[in-house]
Amino acid sequence: MTFKDFNFKANLQNSIDEAGFKEPSPIQKDAIPVILNGKDIVGQAQTGTGKTAAFGLPIINMMKGNSGVEAVVIVPTRELAMQVSDELFRFGKSSGMNTATVYGGQSYNMQLRNIDRSSIIVATPGRLIDLLKGKKITISPSFVVLDEADEMLDMGFLDDIKEIFTYIPKERQTLLFSATMPQAIKKLAQNILVEPEFITITKSEVTNSKISQSFYVVDEYERDDALIRLYDFKDPEKSIIFCRTKKEVDRLSTYLVSQGHSAKGLHGDMEQRQREEVIKSFKKGSLDVLIATDVAARGLDVNDVSHVFNYHLPFDSESYVHRIGRTGRAGKEGTAVSIVTPHEFRMIQKIQKTTGGKMEAKVVPNINSVKVKKTDSLRSKISEQKVYDSGIDLVESLKEEYDLSTIAHKLASILTNETYVKGNNYIGKSQNDIQRLFERLKDDRGDRDSRGRGRGGYRGGNRNSRGGNRGGRSGGRTGGNRDGNREGNRSSSGRRDSRRG
């Protein structure tokens, strides 16, 4: 089965083709026909199974393009709101569907202007209920989606969700997605859905079992040093390094080139011709390292990528699955390496829980470990090297000036330059440090569970911070700036035209 079998409108199908999507995932295959038939659904599937496309594609296909908000997607966190909004914008832009992202800690006026120009709102519960209760917006969406419903329950948003639905007309199609189905979510589904169809995708390993996954814990200032050290140690044949923002891609590609690596960046601000040249070079092998954003790498089909490096973890498990899926293709083995700080431990645990994969905690190799590996590799090359006449001629000419021992030492010294290792001897956390971090995380969870999670009790009960501002980032997405500080309307900024593709 392919996406063409759903008979989507031409503009939407073009967007799907541009994204490089070919065959639908199980949740997409089962959910899309039901949604297109106008039925409410309860979809139980793990993060990383393609749920955004499962609800986004049929909704965009059925939207009429009238003025006003036609669809509302409610998600638990700011980071997921941005991720979902990116995805929906990409699918809907050819159909003229604009997307506004709404979460706490940002200007109300800015968000209101963006909502006025949008067909789809992607919102966190705290800020959305603030807008509705304050009568700052009045909406009558035809489609409402609750994504990651169990996560919203865990975060204490259940009362907000119930209250939001008191402001939304009953004439609507409602879609609820959740990885698990606790009793509270089942009861919520009974109250807000009408004769829903239940779709359950049984949990299986979402990630390719041929991909070896590991993570290394460092302090924030050590990311660059850790990346270079790991790159030297693993010596990948061809690799992709993922960054969150376009700015980070540009900075890191310049840095890697300065360190002697054949590297180039790939992101949405590049012209189509530049993007094609970079991808062509990467596929041909004239480029060893590709540094990319998530959106730029979607649909990238290169079978011989040996390693994927996560310079930063993505904001959600689904993006992690897409990232590491660039390696281990066509039946080959692959390696996925993530560089994390202690603050990202919860995300590590969430990824492992939702993907079914195992990420092994490792220590960044010290200088001696890398040197030993490089020396072993050099010994192997020398052992396998054939002796050519040109080599014999060189030694014979050198014998006129040096004895054989001196010649051997000089040539070996030239070769051993390859084993030089830059940077500090020790980078990142030790195995004991990592173990203590795991224990502290376990203790913190136990303390939180013993205190309970009330509506006002999660992380201090501040609704604006609950509205998804979990990553500590204060920026917005205003004016079509889709990286870093990202907020608001995805359609009407005049600056977007220069950044298409």
Secondary structure, 3 states (H helix, E strand, C coil): CCHHHHCCCHHHHHHHHHHCCCCCCHHHHHHHHHHHCCCCEEEECCCCCCHHHHHHHHHHHHCCCCCCCCEEEECCCHHHHHHHHHHHHHHHHHHCCCEEEECCCCCHHHHHHHHHCCCEEEECHHHHHHHHHCCCCCCCCCEEEECCHHHHHHCCCHHHHHHHCCCCCCCCEEEEEECCCCHHHHHHHHHHCCCCEEEECCCCCCCCCCEEEEEEECCHHHHHHHHHHHHHHHCCCCEEEECCCHHHHHHHHHHHHHCCCCEEEECCCCCHHHHHHHHHHHHHCCCCEEEECHHHHCCCCCCCCCEEEECCCCCCHHHHHHHHCCCCCCCCCEEEEEEECHHHHHHHHHHHHHHCCCEEEECCCCHHHHHHHHHHHHHHHHHHCCCCHHHHHHHHHHCCCCCHHHHHHHHHHHHHHHHCCCCCCCCCCCHHHHHHHHHHHHHHHHHHHHHCCCCCCHHHHCHHHHCCCCCCCCCCCHHHCCCCCCCCCCCCCHHHHHHCC
